[in-house]
Amino acid sequence: MAKVELTRHLYSFFPELEGRELHVEASTVAEVVREMERVAPGIAFYVCDERGRLRMHVNVFVDDERIVDRARLSDGVGPHSRVLIMQALSGG
């Protein structure tokens, strides 16, 4: 099962995930997002827009490589992959 990690900021919106080891059965990034939605309702819309595309200020890395397909999230995920979901923070 793929291991999913979130940047610290996302735990403020999904506190039920903090301190948990997150593992999902998935073969694509889209499946990772769907499985995370089952664990933490609302996270899919936080990460993706209404068309299912990755939001502008969100990045996903699979095994330290940034995904290429931000529209369909078809990048592959292996059974032992590490998937990092991160949101850029801005402000001054």
Phi, psi and omega in degrees: 000140180289142177266130180251131176237146180241150173289154187309320183302324183294335179293337178292334177268336182228067186297338180293346180269342185296133178082000181261144169278123183253116178231134180227152174270112184201149176244353175221165177296323178302319178292325176300313180298316178299316179293322177295326177297324178293324181281320183224087181306132180106341183291327180297317180287334176290324182274324185240155177278186184293345176263001180087007178274149177299133179295155187305319186260021176244137174234148177232134177241136174244118182051048176070010177246128179293137181293155182262318185271092180278349182270310183255349179057042185273000179303141184285151177229126179272168182295340179243020182288155171251121181248120179251123177252123182224147177244131176289141176250141178225168181140177183216000000 
